Amino acid sequence: MIFALITLGVFLFMECVTWCTHKFVMHGFGWFLHADHHQPKYQGVFEKNDAYFIVFAIPSILLFYFGTYTEYTFLFFIGLGILFYGIAYFLVHDVLIHQRFKWFKHTNNRYLRGLRKAHKMHHKHLGKEEGECFGMLFVPFKYFKKPKI
């Protein structure tokens, strides 16, 4: 039970890590890798921004290695929380929002529409300044409201 709580806690904490990394690294000194992600069209299968998947995978891989070196320890379950967040990030950000894969093209779920709307607001800024909505799973409630007609 404690290992499941560790995994869930790390998964939830990764949203904070993602927000901070997105705001202060990707829109800061790491902009040179993230800039192509803010361009209107993908120029190919991969973009420089995809390097961040590798950067985030390294701690998870190391935690898996050291968490199973002699027996399963809490380190393994921290790595598992990071991995699960990475999978969620891929599904939400690359598949649902940017539709790099056409798996969930016609969703009508209010929460998922809110996520897409918030991310669209983030991408309206083509530069690294004046950004908004740096999170991925938790975004301001205003993006989930139904538009007034």
C-alpha positions in Angstrom: 0.0 0.0 0.0 2.8 2.4 0.9 4.5 1.8 -2.5 1.2 2.6 -4.3 0.9 5.9 -2.3 4.6 6.8 -3.2 3.9 6.2 -6.9 0.7 8.2 -6.8 2.3 11.0 -4.8 5.2 11.2 -7.2 2.8 11.2 -10.2 1.0 14.2 -8.7 4.2 16.0 -7.7 5.4 15.7 -11.3 2.8 18.2 -12.3 4.6 20.8 -10.1 8.0 19.7 -11.5 6.5 20.0 -15.0 5.1 23.5 -14.4 8.4 24.8 -13.0 10.5 23.2 -15.6 8.2 24.4 -18.4 8.2 28.0 -17.1 11.7 28.4 -15.9 13.8 26.0 -18.0 11.9 25.5 -21.3 10.9 29.2 -21.4 14.2 30.2 -19.9 17.7 29.0 -20.7 16.3 25.9 -22.4 14.3 27.8 -25.0 16.7 26.8 -27.7 15.2 23.3 -27.5 11.7 24.3 -26.8 11.3 27.2 -29.4 10.4 24.9 -32.4 7.5 23.5 -30.3 5.9 27.0 -30.4 6.0 27.2 -34.2 2.7 26.8 -36.0 3.5 23.6 -37.9 5.8 20.6 -37.1 8.7 20.5 -39.5 9.0 16.7 -39.3 8.4 13.7 -37.2 10.5 15.0 -34.3 11.3 18.4 -33.0 14.1 19.6 -30.8 11.6 19.9 -27.9 11.4 16.1 -27.9 14.8 16.0 -26.3 13.0 16.9 -23.0 11.4 13.4 -23.0 15.0 12.0 -22.8 15.9 14.4 -20.1 12.9 13.4 -18.0 13.4 9.7 -18.6 16.9 9.6 -17.3 15.9 10.1 -13.6 13.2 7.5 -13.9 15.6 5.0 -15.5 18.2 5.6 -12.8 15.6 5.2 -10.1 14.5 1.9 -11.6 18.1 0.7 -11.7 19.0 1.6 -8.2 15.5 0.7 -6.9 15.9 -2.9 -8.0 19.7 -3.3 -7.5 19.4 -5.8 -4.7 15.6 -5.8 -4.0 12.7 -3.5 -4.8 12.9 -0.3 -2.8 11.0 2.9 -2.6 13.3 4.3 -5.4 11.7 1.9 -7.9 8.2 3.3 -7.0 9.5 6.9 -7.3 10.7 6.0 -10.8 7.4 4.3 -11.5 5.5 7.6 -10.6 7.8 9.5 -13.0 7.2 6.9 -15.7 3.4 7.0 -15.3 3.5 10.8 -15.5 5.6 10.6 -18.7 3.0 8.2 -20.2 0.2 10.6 -19.2 2.1 13.5 -20.6 2.7 11.8 -23.9 -1.0 10.8 -24.2 -2.4 14.2 -23.2 0.2 16.5 -24.8 1.3 14.7 -27.9 -1.7 12.6 -28.7 -4.7 14.6 -27.5 -3.6 18.2 -27.6 -1.2 18.3 -30.6 -2.6 15.3 -32.3 0.8 14.0 -33.5 -1.0 10.7 -33.5 -4.6 10.7 -34.5 -5.9 8.4 -31.7 -8.4 10.7 -29.9 -9.3 13.1 -32.6 -13.0 13.5 -31.8 -13.2 13.7 -28.0 -16.1 15.6 -26.5 -15.0 15.3 -22.8 -15.3 18.6 -21.0 -12.0 18.1 -19.0 -10.0 17.1 -22.2 -11.5 20.1 -24.1 -10.4 22.3 -21.2 -6.9 21.0 -21.3 -6.8 21.6 -25.1 -8.1 25.1 -24.7 -5.6 26.0 -22.0 -2.7 24.6 -24.1 -3.9 26.6 -27.1 -3.8 29.7 -24.9 -0.2 28.8 -24.0 0.7 28.4 -27.7 -0.7 31.8 -28.8 2.6 33.2 -27.6 5.3 32.3 -30.2 8.1 33.7 -28.0 9.4 32.6 -24.7 8.0 35.6 -22.8 4.4 36.3 -21.7 3.5 32.7 -21.5 0.5 31.2 -19.5 -0.8 27.8 -18.6 2.5 26.0 -18.0 0.9 22.9 -16.4 -0.4 19.9 -18.2 -3.0 18.0 -16.1 -4.1 20.8 -13.8 -5.0 24.1 -15.5 -7.2 27.0 -14.3 -10.9 26.3 -14.0 -11.8 29.1 -16.4 -10.8 26.8 -19.3 -13.4 24.2 -18.3 -16.4 26.6 -18.3 -18.8 26.3 -21.1 -18.8 29.3 -23.4 -21.7 31.7 -23.0 -23.9 32.0 -26.0 
